[in-house]
Structures are given as structure tokens and as C-alpha cells.
Amino acid sequence: MGTLYLVSTPIGNLEDITQRALRVLREASLIAAEDTRTARILLSAYGITTPVVSYHEQGGQPRVEPILQRLQGGDVALISEAGTPGISDPGFELVHATLAAGHQVVPVPGPSALTAALAVAGVPLDQFTYVGFLPRRRAQRRRLLGELAASPRTSVAFEAPHRLRAALEDMAEALGLRPLAVCRELTKLHEEVFRGTPEEALAHFQQPRGEFTLVFAGAPAEDRRSATGDSAALRRRLGALRRQGLRAREAVGQVAVETGVSRRLVYQEWLRLSPPRTPA
């Protein structure tokens, strides 16, 4: 029975590939690629002629069964469009199905936008939370950012260029002056790492282009202490103001003045309020 190899490939610079990865790609009987066009650029650069098939989501479901059939007769190397397979791509379904079918799954470590961004962000890395791509809907994104902002752990997320400014606006509300690193086009020709506050990032990225990874530090200890025990009272006051018709900015500003709690922490409690009921 064949083995499924999860082969990490460059996220931009073609030199960022290991000797082991090249050997596995040459020796496999088949390469399953999330994007065959990107795969062929890499394989051509290194003179690899192993057959390539497409492995991607089709109608919401990844094409698992054809790969399982090929594993009956030899090893298969799985590569994503870039980086490590299974990280924010459909690789998980194939790994799960491969293990269920009794095959071995072996990692071939290498490039990852996740670890590359964390390494250069300049924030504590003893613990971190990875959330993949931020939610598309603003209410869900704000709720998630509020939860992450209250955590002591560093957070890292991916974001699309056309949603970056909206995400940064929500981060400005949730994080305030919290340090943020915006990593763009890592290892590529136009690589950029911007470090500053969310407001400063908004001013910098007027017309975002490329692929983005966002990293921000966890809540300082003093913020966590000031929030302890006050959450329920803050939410009661915020709920009362919302029932009076006040919007988030107005209510948060008023409660921050009344209590002396930072706007960032008050806003986090606003995000935790249950959605207002709509008339039936």
C-alpha cells in the first residue's frame, strides 16, 4: 500500500524547498496538486517529470476518491498551492480519508506563511492562536476579534486584499494601540512587513494588493486584570444603552468615560452582547 506524503512547497521564492521534498516529488508515482499551474512552475524549475493530477474542492467537496485509488498502487505526494498542505486548504479531508483507508501519512516539513509571519512579527511567540482566514461577515469578524483581543496569546490570521481594510477597521476598534504586524507577499518580490497599530496600518495600506498574514500580540496583563470581575457589569450597562438606541461607538465611548475602563475592553464586551432581537 502506498504512502501519502504531505510535501511543503515554497510560498513565493522557489529556492525555499528542501532536498527531501525534491526527492519525494521525484520518487512518488503521482503528485496531487491543489493548483496544477503553480505546481508545474515548481516542477519545471527542478526538472521533475512525475505525473500531476488536480486535487481541489469541486462543488464544495474535494476529489478524494481518485487519490485513494492511486494509493493502492504507489506513493502519492500532496502539495498545496503554496506552503504546507492542510493549512487553510482542502488537505484535511484527504488526510482523514487516507488514514481511514489504512495508508500511512508522512509529513515533509518546509515553508509556511503562518510560521514565517510569526517569526518576523516581533511579538511574543511562547503561545499563539491561529484562526485561518478571518470571517467574511463583519459581525462575526468583530466578535472573533473581540475574543482574540482579550486572550493573553498572540493571534495570527490570513486575510484577502479586498477585505484587508475592513479587517483593519475592526482591529482598530478591538485592539486600540495593540502592536500589529501586517505581512504582505512573504518571500516574494514585493515582500513587506509593516509593524504598527491598526490605525497606522489603515493609513499605510490604501490600496492593498497581494497575500496578507496578520499577527498581533495578546492582551497585556494589566488589561486582563482590569477586565476581571467587570465584564457582567459592563455588558449590563452596554445592553441598556443599546436598548435606548445607541450604536456601538456611542455606547462604548459613554461607558468608557463612566467606568474608566479602556475603550478597547469596553468594545470587547459590546461584541459579547447577544444580537438584538428582531420583531417576528
C-alpha positions in Angstrom: 0.0 0.0 0.0 1.2 3.5 -0.9 2.1 6.3 1.4 0.6 9.8 1.3 3.4 12.4 1.6 2.4 16.0 2.6 5.1 18.0 0.9 5.6 21.6 1.8 6.4 23.9 -1.2 7.6 27.5 -1.5 5.2 30.3 -0.6 6.9 32.5 -3.1 10.7 32.1 -3.6 11.3 28.9 -5.5 14.6 28.4 -3.6 12.7 27.7 -0.4 12.4 24.0 -0.9 14.2 21.2 0.9 16.3 18.4 -0.7 14.0 15.9 0.9 10.9 17.5 -0.7 12.5 17.4 -4.1 13.4 13.7 -3.7 9.9 12.8 -2.6 8.4 14.6 -5.6 10.7 12.8 -8.0 10.1 9.3 -6.5 6.3 9.5 -6.0 4.2 7.7 -8.5 1.8 10.7 -8.6 1.7 14.3 -7.4 -1.7 15.6 -6.3 -1.7 19.4 -6.6 -4.2 22.0 -5.4 -3.2 24.2 -8.3 -1.6 22.3 -11.2 -0.4 25.5 -12.9 1.6 26.6 -9.8 2.8 23.0 -9.4 4.1 22.8 -12.9 6.2 26.0 -12.5 7.9 24.5 -9.5 8.4 21.1 -11.0 9.7 22.5 -14.3 12.3 24.6 -12.3 13.7 21.4 -10.8 13.3 19.1 -13.8 10.7 16.9 -12.1 8.6 14.9 -14.5 6.3 13.0 -12.1 2.7 12.9 -13.3 0.4 15.6 -11.8 -3.3 15.5 -11.1 -5.6 18.2 -9.8 -6.7 17.9 -6.1 -9.1 20.7 -5.2 -12.6 21.4 -4.0 -15.2 20.6 -6.6 -18.7 21.6 -5.9 -17.7 22.1 -2.2 -16.2 18.6 -1.9 -12.5 17.8 -2.5 -11.7 15.0 -5.0 -10.6 12.3 -2.5 -11.6 9.0 -4.1 -9.3 9.2 -7.2 -6.3 9.8 -4.9 -7.2 6.9 -2.7 -7.3 4.6 -5.7 -3.9 5.7 -6.8 -2.5 5.0 -3.3 -3.4 1.3 -3.9 -0.5 1.1 -6.4 2.1 3.6 -5.1 3.1 6.6 -3.2 1.3 10.0 -3.7 2.8 13.4 -2.9 0.2 16.1 -1.9 1.1 19.7 -2.5 -1.0 22.8 -1.9 -0.9 26.0 -4.0 1.8 27.2 -1.6 3.2 26.3 1.8 2.2 23.3 3.9 -0.7 21.1 2.8 -3.7 21.1 5.2 -3.2 24.6 6.4 -6.3 26.5 5.2 -6.8 24.3 2.2 -8.7 21.0 1.5 -5.9 18.7 2.5 -7.5 17.7 5.8 -10.2 15.7 4.0 -7.7 13.7 2.1 -5.5 13.0 5.2 -8.6 11.9 7.1 -9.7 9.6 4.3 -6.2 8.2 3.7 -5.8 7.3 7.4 -9.3 5.7 7.4 -8.3 3.6 4.4 -5.2 2.2 6.3 -2.5 4.1 4.5 0.4 5.9 6.1 0.6 9.7 6.1 4.1 11.3 6.3 4.9 15.0 6.6 7.7 16.6 4.6 8.1 19.9 6.5 9.1 23.2 4.9 7.7 26.6 4.1 4.6 28.0 5.7 3.3 31.6 5.7 2.0 31.0 9.2 5.4 30.3 10.8 7.2 32.8 8.6 4.9 35.7 9.7 5.1 34.7 13.3 8.9 34.7 13.1 9.2 38.2 11.8 6.3 39.9 13.6 8.3 40.9 16.7 5.7 39.8 19.2 5.8 37.1 21.9 5.7 33.6 20.5 5.6 31.3 23.5 1.9 30.7 22.7 -0.3 31.7 19.8 -3.7 31.1 18.3 -4.2 30.6 14.6 -7.7 31.3 13.1 -7.2 30.9 9.4 -9.0 33.4 7.3 -11.0 36.0 9.2 -14.8 35.7 8.8 -16.2 37.5 5.8 -19.2 38.9 7.7 -18.4 41.9 9.7 -20.4 41.0 12.8 -18.7 37.6 13.0 -15.3 39.1 12.4 -15.8 41.7 15.1 -17.0 39.0 17.6 -13.9 36.9 16.9 -11.5 39.8 17.1 -13.0 40.8 20.4 -12.4 37.3 21.8 -8.8 37.2 20.4 -8.1 40.7 21.8 -8.9 39.5 25.3 -6.7 36.5 25.1 -3.1 36.6 26.5 -1.8 34.7 23.4 -0.5 36.1 20.2 -3.0 35.7 17.3 -2.4 35.1 13.6 -4.8 35.2 10.7 -4.9 35.3 6.9 -6.8 37.9 5.0 -7.6 38.6 1.4 -6.5 42.0 -0.1 -10.1 43.2 -0.9 -11.1 42.6 2.8 -8.0 43.9 4.5 -9.1 47.5 5.1 -12.4 46.3 6.6 -10.5 43.9 8.9 -8.1 46.6 10.0 -11.0 48.9 10.8 -12.4 46.2 13.1 -9.0 45.6 14.6 -8.7 49.3 15.4 -11.8 49.1 17.4 -10.9 45.8 19.1 -7.2 46.3 19.6 -6.7 50.0 20.0 -2.9 50.7 20.2 -2.0 47.0 20.4 1.1 46.1 18.2 0.2 44.6 14.9 2.3 43.1 12.1 0.9 43.0 8.6 2.9 40.7 6.4 2.4 41.0 2.7 3.7 38.8 -0.1 6.2 36.9 2.2 9.3 35.6 0.3 8.1 37.2 -2.9 9.5 40.1 -4.9 7.3 42.7 -3.2 7.6 41.3 0.3 6.7 43.7 3.1 6.3 43.6 6.8 4.5 46.6 8.3 4.6 46.9 12.1 2.5 49.4 13.9 -1.1 50.0 15.2 -4.2 49.0 13.2 -4.9 52.7 12.6 -1.3 53.2 11.2 -1.8 50.1 9.1 -5.0 51.5 7.7 -3.2 54.7 6.7 -0.4 52.7 5.1 -2.4 50.2 3.1 -4.6 52.5 1.0 -4.9 50.0 -2.0 -4.0 46.5 -0.6 -2.6 44.0 -3.1 -1.1 40.6 -2.6 -1.5 38.0 0.1 -1.7 39.1 3.8 -0.9 37.5 7.1 -1.8 39.4 10.3 -0.2 38.9 13.6 -1.0 40.8 16.9 0.2 40.4 20.4 -2.0 39.1 23.3 -3.7 41.3 25.9 -1.2 42.8 28.4 -1.5 41.5 31.9 -2.8 44.9 33.2 -5.7 44.8 30.7 -6.6 41.3 31.7 -6.6 42.3 35.4 -8.7 45.4 34.8 -11.3 43.3 32.9 -11.6 40.7 35.6 -14.9 40.9 37.5 -16.2 43.9 35.5 -17.5 42.1 32.4 -21.0 41.4 33.6 -21.5 45.0 34.8 -20.1 46.4 31.6 -22.4 44.2 29.5 -25.4 45.2 31.6 -24.7 48.9 31.0 -23.9 48.4 27.3 -27.1 46.4 26.9 -29.2 49.2 28.5 -27.6 51.8 26.2 -28.2 49.6 23.1 -31.9 49.2 24.1 -32.0 53.1 24.2 -30.9 53.0 20.5 -27.2 53.9 20.9 -24.8 52.5 18.4 -21.5 50.7 19.2 -19.2 53.8 19.0 -21.6 56.0 21.1 -22.3 53.3 23.8 -18.6 52.2 24.1 -17.4 55.8 24.4 -20.0 56.6 27.1 -19.3 53.5 29.2 -15.5 54.1 28.9 -16.0 57.6 30.3 -18.3 56.4 33.1 -16.1 53.5 34.3 -12.6 54.5 33.4 -12.2 51.2 31.5 -10.3 51.5 28.2 -12.5 51.7 25.0 -10.8 48.6 23.7 -12.0 46.5 26.7 -15.5 48.0 26.7 -15.7 47.3 22.9 -14.8 43.7 23.6 -17.8 43.4 25.9 -20.0 45.1 23.4 -19.1 42.3 20.9 -20.1 39.7 23.5 -23.6 41.0 23.8 -26.2 38.7 22.3 -27.6 40.0 19.0 -30.7 42.3 19.4 -34.0 40.6 18.7 -35.8 41.4 15.5 -39.6 41.6 15.5 -41.3 38.5 14.2 
